[in-house]
Amino acid sequence: MAAMRTLHTAPASFIVPPAPHLVSPTPTPRGALPAKAPPAAAATIQSHARPPLSPRVGRRRPCARAASSGAGAVVASLEDAKRDVLIALSQIIDPDFGTDIVSCGFIKDLEISETLEEVSFRVELTTPACPVKDMFEEKANEVVAALPWVKKVNVTMSAQPAQPVYAGDLPEGLKKISNIIAVSSCKGGVGKSTVAVNLAYTLAGMGARVGIFDADVFGPSLPNMVSPVNRLLVVNPESKSILPTEYLGVKLVSFGFAGQGRAIMRGPMVSGVINQLLTTTDWGELDYLVIDMPPGTGDIHLTLCQVAPLTAAVIVTTPQKLAFIDVAKGVRMFSKLKVPCVAVVENMCYFDADEKRYYPFGKGSGAQVVQQFGIPNLFDLPIRPTLSSSGDTGIPEVVADPQGDVSKIFQNLGVCVVQQCAKIRQQVSTAVSYDRSIRAIRVKVPDSDEEFFLHPATVRRNDRSAQSVDEWTGEQKVQYGDVPEDIEPEEIRPMGNYAVSITWPDGFSQIAPYDQLDMLERLVDVPLPATAAVASS
């Protein structure tokens, strides 16, 4: 193999602090950001979405300023005014990604009046279920209003169209779904359907567009847990797609709505039914599709994981040791399928009486799952007659009693799911990228702190698909000299949580799993782009 190029190390990038002249010397209004605070002390807001891959606001030439920097100060031009606004907004730091909202690409449609007194812009979130969108709006108003020349601020909050992070060919019905959440336990009777339905309606209450898919054809629970007016699925005669029924704004699909009750059929037929119900349904634009998984780890689960690009999984268990044993099998299944488990819900955990808390089934099953498998979040659900009866009345508990203790637990679970999905999407979308300035492929696999760089030719030469390697003999079809040393990828796109699709100049599309990239020969002493090196010197 040809010798690798050795490149130089460069320091990390940074965020420019707000310019001192942008803030009026008058006392800071209550609740406003401090005028000269560095980024660490600036407004920090919980993350809500992955940052789009848009370039950062770079340094520009100094602009001519009016002599006065106090109240009533003016700017020399519209361009200077826009720069002031963007620098002010860059004080708002997203702590999950360590990046300001300007660099994340959240600021859209920035307009400034001809008199340079009124500022209007839109903050575009990638999910309408952002738990702190009101705080984003408040802080954006504060930092822009603090500019000495601004007299009026108009902030509009919006969300991006729903779109999957997956780059492969998806069934038509899944092409407009941003996140697919599996609620699973691998054991029956632990309250999985209760968690799935209440989580879905919690996300809907947070402003998201949500759907529920009941994947249990042998014992569908959804028809008993919700009360839609139309209890039968309808097929569009023109498109031949299934139209989901709805209840309180949430789209619903279940075999129980197919008019055939419970299925009596063999495994291969069940997988076909699940595939048809999921992929031929016209879900429309959804921010979250919650899949209520059936018990076990069989054909249906594998079919769902192969057909639908699952974003994450929520695991449901009960305090008993037997439940833990089955749940552990499910967690291992998701691990092999590269689906991250983001939360554990321990149902029927306790009840309160006589000012004491009792644990009738013991303690520790949920905590054991968290500790053994490194799942970051644990939620305990109490034993409540209302929570149980909600599955029979057709009204989810979070809808019947939105201010109750159970609803607050589901609210916390909803916030967790939103934030974890945002992190996963951001990690997946930026896991593998190509830096043309140093001619190297950068790799930072999700859930790993390690970052490394690969030579593009090395990646192309190590393709293991049938187009590069003979499936029968194992003989390498693509020889070393067939790949130019200076080859560069044209496009890199994520393929779920496990691989990327790399398009090369010759039209070849290579599927590169993270595990395979991790085994390739790496470049060392690789610099960051020159602009970052100069800025931090």
C-alpha positions as CSV (number, residue, x, y, z in Angstrom):
1,M,0.0,0.0,0.0
2,A,1.3,3.5,-0.8
3,A,2.7,5.5,2.0
4,M,0.2,7.7,3.9
5,R,0.6,11.4,4.0
6,T,1.5,12.7,7.4
7,L,-0.4,15.9,8.4
8,H,0.1,18.3,11.3
9,T,-2.0,18.6,14.4
10,A,-4.2,21.6,15.0
11,P,-6.1,22.9,18.1
12,A,-9.8,22.7,18.5
13,S,-12.2,25.3,17.2
14,F,-13.9,28.0,19.4
15,I,-16.8,30.3,19.6
16,V,-16.2,34.0,19.3
17,P,-17.4,36.0,22.3
18,P,-19.8,38.9,21.7
19,A,-18.2,42.1,20.7
20,P,-18.1,44.7,23.6
21,H,-19.4,47.6,21.4
22,L,-22.7,45.7,20.7
23,V,-24.1,46.3,24.2
24,S,-25.5,49.5,25.6
25,P,-23.7,50.8,28.7
26,T,-27.1,51.3,30.4
27,P,-27.9,48.8,33.2
28,T,-28.8,45.3,31.9
29,P,-32.6,44.7,32.1
30,R,-33.7,42.0,34.5
31,G,-33.4,38.6,32.9
32,A,-31.2,39.8,30.1
33,L,-27.8,38.3,29.2
34,P,-24.7,40.0,30.7
35,A,-23.1,42.3,28.2
36,K,-19.5,41.0,28.2
37,A,-20.0,37.5,29.4
38,P,-17.9,34.9,27.6
39,P,-19.7,32.0,25.8
40,A,-19.5,29.8,29.0
41,A,-21.6,32.4,30.8
42,A,-24.0,33.1,28.0
43,A,-27.5,31.8,27.7
44,T,-27.6,28.0,27.7
45,I,-30.7,26.2,26.6
46,Q,-31.4,22.5,26.4
47,S,-31.0,21.1,23.0
48,H,-34.0,20.2,20.9
49,A,-32.7,19.2,17.5
50,R,-29.8,18.3,15.5
51,P,-28.0,21.3,13.9
52,P,-28.2,21.3,10.2
53,L,-25.0,21.0,8.3
54,S,-24.7,24.7,7.5
55,P,-21.5,26.8,7.6
56,R,-20.7,28.9,10.6
57,V,-20.8,32.7,10.5
58,G,-17.2,33.5,9.7
59,R,-15.1,36.6,10.5
60,R,-15.8,39.6,8.4
61,R,-14.0,42.8,7.9
62,P,-14.5,45.5,10.6
63,C,-17.3,47.9,9.8
64,A,-17.5,51.6,10.2
65,R,-19.4,52.6,13.4
66,A,-21.1,55.7,14.6
67,A,-19.1,57.6,17.3
68,S,-21.7,56.9,20.0
69,S,-22.1,53.3,21.3
70,G,-24.6,54.2,24.0
71,A,-28.4,54.6,23.7
72,G,-29.5,55.7,20.3
73,A,-26.3,54.4,18.6
74,V,-26.7,53.6,14.9
75,V,-25.0,51.3,12.5
76,A,-23.4,52.3,9.2
77,S,-25.1,49.9,6.9
78,L,-27.7,47.1,6.6
79,E,-24.8,44.5,6.3
80,D,-23.3,45.8,9.6
81,A,-26.7,45.6,11.3
82,K,-27.2,42.0,10.3
83,R,-23.8,41.1,11.5
84,D,-24.6,42.8,14.9
85,V,-27.8,40.7,15.2
86,L,-26.1,37.4,14.3
87,I,-23.3,38.1,16.8
88,A,-25.8,38.9,19.5
89,L,-27.8,35.7,18.8
90,S,-24.6,33.7,18.9
91,Q,-24.5,34.3,22.6
92,I,-27.2,31.7,23.0
93,I,-25.4,28.4,23.3
94,D,-26.8,24.9,22.8
95,P,-25.2,22.9,25.6
96,D,-25.8,19.5,24.1
97,F,-23.8,20.4,21.0
98,G,-21.7,23.2,22.5
99,T,-22.5,25.4,19.6
100,D,-24.5,28.7,19.2
101,I,-27.8,28.8,17.5
102,V,-26.4,30.8,14.6
103,S,-23.8,28.2,13.8
104,C,-26.5,25.5,14.1
105,G,-28.4,27.2,11.3
106,F,-31.5,28.0,13.4
107,I,-31.8,31.6,12.3
108,K,-33.8,32.1,9.1
109,D,-35.3,35.1,7.2
110,L,-33.4,37.8,8.9
111,E,-34.8,41.2,7.9
112,I,-34.0,44.7,9.1
113,S,-36.1,47.8,8.3
114,E,-34.7,50.6,6.1
115,T,-34.5,52.8,9.1
116,L,-32.3,50.2,10.9
117,E,-34.6,50.2,13.9
118,E,-36.8,47.1,13.5
119,V,-35.4,43.5,13.4
120,S,-37.4,40.4,12.2
121,F,-36.2,36.8,12.0
122,R,-37.4,33.2,12.3
123,V,-36.0,30.6,14.6
124,E,-36.4,27.3,12.8
125,L,-36.4,24.2,15.1
126,T,-36.1,20.7,13.7
127,T,-38.9,19.5,15.9
128,P,-42.0,21.4,17.1
129,A,-41.8,19.4,20.3
130,C,-38.8,21.4,21.6
131,P,-39.3,21.5,25.3
132,V,-37.7,24.9,25.7
133,K,-38.9,26.7,22.5
134,D,-40.4,29.4,24.7
135,M,-37.1,30.0,26.3
136,F,-35.4,30.2,22.9
137,E,-37.9,32.9,21.9
138,E,-37.5,34.8,25.1
139,K,-33.6,34.8,25.0
140,A,-33.6,35.7,21.3
141,N,-35.8,38.7,22.0
142,E,-33.6,39.8,24.9
143,V,-30.2,39.7,23.2
144,V,-31.4,41.5,20.0
145,A,-33.4,44.1,22.0
146,A,-30.2,44.8,24.0
147,L,-28.5,46.2,20.8
148,P,-28.4,50.0,21.2
149,W,-29.9,50.8,17.8
150,V,-32.8,48.3,17.9
151,K,-36.3,49.6,18.8
152,K,-38.5,46.6,17.9
153,V,-37.9,42.9,17.6
154,N,-40.2,40.4,15.9
155,V,-39.3,36.7,16.5
156,T,-41.2,33.9,14.8
157,M,-40.8,30.2,15.9
158,S,-41.1,27.4,13.3
159,A,-40.0,23.9,12.6
160,Q,-38.4,22.1,9.7
161,P,-40.5,19.8,7.5
162,A,-40.4,16.2,8.7
163,Q,-37.6,14.2,7.1
164,P,-35.7,11.0,8.0
165,V,-31.9,11.1,8.6
166,Y,-31.7,7.8,6.7
167,A,-30.2,8.2,3.2
168,G,-31.3,4.8,1.7
169,D,-34.4,3.9,-0.3
170,L,-37.3,4.0,2.0
171,P,-40.9,2.8,1.4
172,E,-43.1,5.7,0.3
173,G,-45.1,5.8,3.5
174,L,-41.9,6.3,5.7
175,K,-40.3,9.1,3.6
176,K,-41.8,12.0,5.6
177,I,-41.2,10.6,9.2
178,S,-38.4,12.2,11.1
179,N,-38.1,9.8,14.1
180,I,-39.3,6.3,14.6
181,I,-39.4,5.2,18.3
182,A,-39.8,1.5,19.3
183,V,-41.5,0.9,22.7
184,S,-40.5,-2.6,23.6
185,S,-40.1,-5.0,26.5
186,C,-39.9,-8.5,25.0
187,K,-42.2,-9.6,27.8
188,G,-46.0,-9.4,27.8
189,G,-48.1,-7.8,30.4
190,V,-45.6,-5.2,31.6
191,G,-47.6,-2.2,30.3
192,K,-45.8,-1.6,27.1
193,S,-48.9,-0.5,25.2
194,T,-49.8,1.9,28.0
195,V,-46.4,3.5,27.8
196,A,-46.5,3.7,24.0
197,V,-49.9,5.4,23.9
198,N,-49.3,7.8,26.7
199,L,-45.8,8.7,25.3
200,A,-47.4,9.4,21.9
201,Y,-50.0,11.7,23.3
202,T,-47.4,13.4,25.5
203,L,-45.3,14.2,22.4
204,A,-48.5,15.4,20.6
205,G,-49.2,17.7,23.5
206,M,-45.7,19.2,23.2
207,G,-46.6,20.3,19.7
208,A,-45.3,17.3,17.6
209,R,-47.0,15.5,14.7
210,V,-47.3,12.0,16.0
211,G,-48.5,8.5,14.8
212,I,-48.9,5.2,16.6
213,F,-48.3,1.8,15.0
214,D,-49.6,-1.2,16.9
215,A,-47.3,-4.0,15.7
216,D,-49.0,-6.8,17.7
217,V,-51.3,-8.6,15.2
218,F,-52.0,-11.5,17.7
219,G,-53.3,-9.2,20.4
220,P,-53.7,-5.6,19.3
221,S,-54.2,-3.3,22.2
222,L,-54.6,0.1,20.5
223,P,-58.4,-0.2,19.6
224,N,-59.2,-0.5,23.4
225,M,-56.9,2.3,24.5
226,V,-58.1,5.1,22.2
227,S,-61.6,6.1,20.9
228,P,-61.5,7.2,17.3
229,V,-64.8,8.0,15.6
230,N,-63.7,5.9,12.6
231,R,-62.6,2.5,13.8
232,L,-61.8,1.0,10.4
233,L,-58.8,1.6,8.2
234,V,-59.7,2.8,4.7
235,V,-57.7,2.2,1.5
236,N,-57.3,5.1,-1.0
237,P,-58.7,3.7,-4.3
238,E,-56.2,5.8,-6.4
239,S,-52.9,5.4,-4.5
240,K,-53.8,2.0,-2.9
241,S,-52.4,3.3,0.3
242,I,-53.9,2.8,3.8
243,L,-55.4,5.9,5.4
244,P,-54.8,5.9,9.2
245,T,-57.6,6.7,11.5
246,E,-57.1,9.5,14.0
247,Y,-57.9,10.3,17.6
248,L,-57.2,13.7,19.1
249,G,-54.8,14.6,16.3
250,V,-52.7,11.4,16.6
251,K,-52.7,9.0,13.6
252,L,-53.4,5.4,14.4
253,V,-52.8,2.1,12.6
254,S,-53.5,-1.3,14.1
255,F,-54.5,-4.7,12.8
256,G,-57.4,-4.3,15.2
257,F,-58.7,-1.5,12.9
258,A,-58.6,-3.8,9.9
259,G,-62.0,-5.4,10.8
260,Q,-60.6,-8.8,11.4
261,G,-60.0,-8.8,15.2
262,R,-56.9,-10.8,16.2
263,A,-54.8,-12.6,13.7
264,I,-54.5,-16.4,13.5
265,M,-51.6,-17.0,11.1
266,R,-48.1,-18.3,10.9
267,G,-44.9,-16.2,11.3
268,P,-44.1,-15.4,7.6
269,M,-47.6,-14.2,7.0
270,V,-47.5,-12.0,10.1
271,S,-44.3,-10.4,8.9
272,G,-46.0,-9.7,5.6
273,V,-49.0,-8.1,7.3
274,I,-46.8,-5.9,9.5
275,N,-44.7,-4.8,6.5
276,Q,-47.9,-3.9,4.5
277,L,-49.5,-2.0,7.4
278,L,-46.4,0.0,8.2
279,T,-45.0,0.8,4.7
280,T,-48.2,1.3,2.6
281,T,-49.9,3.6,5.1
282,D,-50.0,7.2,4.1
283,W,-48.6,8.6,7.3
284,G,-48.0,12.1,5.9
285,E,-45.5,14.3,7.7
286,L,-44.7,13.0,11.2
287,D,-42.2,14.2,13.7
288,Y,-42.5,10.9,15.7
289,L,-43.9,7.5,14.9
290,V,-44.3,5.4,18.0
291,I,-44.2,1.7,17.4
292,D,-45.8,-0.5,20.1
293,M,-43.7,-3.6,19.6
294,P,-45.1,-7.1,20.4
295,P,-43.5,-9.4,23.0
296,G,-40.5,-11.4,22.1
297,T,-37.5,-11.1,19.7
298,G,-38.8,-13.0,16.7
299,D,-39.6,-12.4,13.0
300,I,-41.8,-9.3,13.6
301,H,-39.1,-7.5,15.5
302,L,-36.5,-8.3,12.9
303,T,-38.8,-7.2,10.1
304,L,-39.6,-3.9,11.8
305,C,-35.9,-3.2,12.4
306,Q,-35.0,-4.0,8.8
307,V,-37.9,-2.2,7.1
308,A,-38.1,0.9,9.4
309,P,-35.1,3.0,10.2
310,L,-35.6,3.1,14.0
311,T,-34.2,6.2,15.6
312,A,-34.3,4.8,19.2
313,A,-36.0,2.4,21.6
314,V,-37.7,2.9,24.9
315,I,-37.6,-0.2,27.1
316,V,-40.5,-1.1,29.5
317,T,-40.0,-3.4,32.4
318,T,-41.5,-4.3,35.9
319,P,-39.7,-4.8,39.2
320,Q,-39.7,-8.6,39.0
321,K,-36.5,-10.5,38.2
322,L,-38.2,-12.5,35.5
323,A,-39.1,-9.3,33.6
324,F,-35.4,-8.2,33.8
325,I,-34.3,-11.5,32.1
326,D,-36.6,-11.0,29.2
327,V,-35.9,-7.3,28.9
328,A,-32.2,-8.0,28.8
329,K,-32.7,-10.1,25.7
330,G,-34.5,-7.2,24.0
331,V,-31.8,-4.7,24.8
332,R,-29.2,-7.1,23.3
333,M,-31.3,-7.5,20.2
334,F,-31.4,-3.7,19.7
335,S,-27.7,-3.5,20.4
336,K,-27.0,-5.9,17.6
337,L,-29.3,-4.1,15.3
338,K,-27.6,-0.8,16.1
339,V,-30.7,0.8,17.6
340,P,-29.8,2.9,20.7
341,C,-32.0,2.4,23.8
342,V,-32.6,5.9,25.3
343,A,-34.7,5.2,28.3
344,V,-36.1,2.6,30.7
345,V,-39.6,2.8,32.1
346,E,-40.2,0.6,35.2
347,N,-43.9,0.2,35.4
348,M,-46.0,-0.8,38.5
349,C,-43.1,0.2,40.6
350,Y,-44.7,1.5,43.8
351,F,-47.8,3.0,45.5
352,D,-48.1,5.6,48.2
353,A,-50.3,5.1,51.3
354,D,-50.4,6.5,54.8
355,E,-47.6,8.9,53.8
356,K,-45.3,6.0,53.0
357,R,-44.1,4.5,49.7
358,Y,-44.5,0.8,49.2
359,Y,-42.8,-1.5,46.7
360,P,-44.9,-4.6,46.5
361,F,-42.9,-6.3,43.7
362,G,-39.5,-5.4,45.0
363,K,-37.0,-2.8,43.7
364,G,-34.1,-2.6,41.3
365,S,-35.1,-4.2,38.0
366,G,-35.1,-0.9,36.1
367,A,-32.0,0.3,37.8
368,Q,-30.3,-3.0,36.9
369,V,-31.1,-2.5,33.2
370,V,-29.7,1.0,33.3
371,Q,-26.6,0.0,35.1
372,Q,-25.8,-3.2,33.1
373,F,-26.5,-1.8,29.7
374,G,-25.6,1.9,30.2
375,I,-29.0,3.2,29.2
376,P,-29.0,6.9,30.3
377,N,-32.5,7.5,31.7
378,L,-34.8,5.7,34.1
379,F,-38.5,6.5,34.8
380,D,-40.6,4.9,37.6
381,L,-44.4,4.6,37.1
382,P,-46.6,4.0,40.1
383,I,-49.4,1.6,40.5
384,R,-52.5,3.7,39.8
385,P,-56.0,2.4,39.2
386,T,-56.6,5.4,36.8
387,L,-53.6,4.4,34.7
388,S,-54.9,0.9,34.4
389,S,-58.5,1.9,33.7
390,S,-57.4,4.4,31.0
391,G,-56.6,1.4,28.9
392,D,-60.2,0.3,29.1
393,T,-62.0,3.7,28.8
394,G,-60.3,4.6,25.5
395,I,-58.9,7.9,26.9
396,P,-55.1,7.9,27.6
397,E,-54.2,9.0,31.2
398,V,-52.2,12.0,30.0
399,V,-55.3,13.2,28.2
400,A,-57.7,12.5,31.0
401,D,-55.5,14.1,33.7
402,P,-52.9,16.2,32.1
403,Q,-51.8,17.8,35.4
404,G,-51.6,14.6,37.4
405,D,-48.4,12.9,38.7
406,V,-48.4,10.2,36.1
407,S,-48.7,12.9,33.3
408,K,-45.7,14.7,34.8
409,I,-43.7,11.4,34.6
410,F,-44.7,11.0,30.9
411,Q,-43.9,14.7,30.3
412,N,-40.3,14.0,31.6
413,L,-40.1,10.9,29.4
414,G,-41.3,12.9,26.4
415,V,-38.6,15.6,27.0
416,C,-36.0,12.8,27.3
417,V,-37.1,11.2,24.0
418,V,-37.1,14.5,22.2
419,Q,-33.6,15.4,23.4
420,Q,-32.1,11.9,22.9
421,C,-33.5,11.7,19.3
422,A,-32.0,15.1,18.6
423,K,-28.6,14.0,19.8
424,I,-28.8,10.7,17.9
425,R,-29.7,12.5,14.6
426,Q,-26.9,15.0,15.1
427,Q,-24.4,12.3,15.8
428,V,-25.5,10.2,12.9
429,S,-25.6,13.1,10.5
430,T,-22.1,14.2,11.3
431,A,-20.5,10.7,12.1
432,V,-18.7,10.5,8.8
433,S,-17.8,13.6,6.7
434,Y,-15.2,14.6,4.1
435,D,-12.9,17.6,4.7
436,R,-11.7,18.9,1.3
437,S,-9.2,21.3,2.9
438,I,-7.1,18.3,4.3
439,R,-8.4,15.7,1.8
440,A,-9.4,13.3,4.6
441,I,-12.5,11.5,5.7
442,R,-13.4,12.3,9.3
443,V,-15.0,9.6,11.4
444,K,-16.6,10.0,14.9
445,V,-18.9,7.1,15.5
446,P,-22.0,7.7,17.7
447,D,-21.6,6.9,21.4
448,S,-17.8,7.1,21.0
449,D,-15.5,9.9,22.0
450,E,-12.8,8.9,19.6
451,E,-12.4,10.8,16.3
452,F,-10.1,9.6,13.5
453,F,-9.3,10.3,9.9
454,L,-9.1,8.0,6.9
455,H,-7.5,8.4,3.4
456,P,-10.4,8.3,0.8
457,A,-8.5,5.9,-1.4
458,T,-8.1,3.5,1.6
459,V,-11.9,3.5,2.2
460,R,-12.7,3.0,-1.5
461,R,-10.1,0.1,-1.8
462,N,-11.6,-1.7,1.2
463,D,-15.2,-1.9,-0.1
464,R,-16.5,-5.4,0.7
465,S,-19.6,-5.5,-1.5
466,A,-20.2,-7.9,-4.3
467,Q,-19.1,-5.3,-6.9
468,S,-15.6,-5.3,-5.3
469,V,-15.2,-8.8,-4.0
470,D,-16.3,-12.1,-5.6
471,E,-18.9,-13.6,-3.3
472,W,-17.9,-17.2,-4.1
473,T,-14.1,-17.1,-4.2
474,G,-13.5,-14.0,-2.1
475,E,-11.2,-12.7,-4.8
476,Q,-10.7,-8.9,-4.9
477,K,-12.2,-7.5,-8.1
478,V,-11.1,-4.0,-7.5
479,Q,-7.3,-3.9,-7.6
480,Y,-5.1,-1.5,-5.7
481,G,-4.1,0.4,-8.9
482,D,-7.7,0.7,-10.0
483,V,-8.4,3.4,-7.4
484,P,-6.6,6.7,-7.9
485,E,-4.6,8.0,-5.0
486,D,-6.2,11.4,-5.2
487,I,-9.8,10.1,-5.3
488,E,-12.4,12.1,-3.4
489,P,-15.9,11.2,-2.4
490,E,-18.7,13.2,-4.0
491,E,-21.3,12.7,-1.2
492,I,-21.5,11.0,2.2
493,R,-24.9,10.3,3.7
494,P,-26.0,8.3,6.8
495,M,-27.6,4.9,6.5
496,G,-29.4,4.6,9.8
497,N,-27.3,4.2,13.0
498,Y,-24.8,1.7,11.6
499,A,-23.3,2.9,8.3
500,V,-22.9,5.6,5.7
501,S,-23.4,5.6,1.9
502,I,-20.4,7.1,0.0
503,T,-20.8,8.1,-3.6
504,W,-17.6,8.2,-5.7
505,P,-16.8,10.0,-8.9
506,D,-17.2,6.8,-11.0
507,G,-20.9,6.6,-9.8
508,F,-20.2,3.7,-7.4
509,S,-22.2,3.9,-4.2
510,Q,-20.4,2.2,-1.3
511,I,-22.1,1.2,1.9
512,A,-19.5,1.6,4.7
513,P,-20.4,0.3,8.1
514,Y,-18.9,2.0,11.1
515,D,-17.4,-1.3,12.3
516,Q,-15.5,-1.6,9.0
517,L,-14.3,2.0,9.0
518,D,-13.0,1.5,12.5
519,M,-10.7,-1.3,11.3
520,L,-9.0,0.6,8.4
521,E,-5.6,2.1,8.5
522,R,-5.8,5.7,9.9
523,L,-4.1,9.0,9.1
524,V,-2.2,10.6,12.0
525,D,-1.4,14.2,12.9
526,V,-4.3,15.6,10.9
527,P,-4.9,19.3,11.1
528,L,-8.2,21.1,11.3
529,P,-9.0,23.6,8.6
530,A,-6.6,26.6,8.4
531,T,-9.2,29.1,9.6
532,A,-9.7,27.3,12.9
533,A,-5.9,27.0,13.4
534,V,-5.4,30.7,12.8
535,A,-8.4,31.7,15.0
536,S,-7.1,29.8,18.0
537,S,-3.5,30.9,17.7
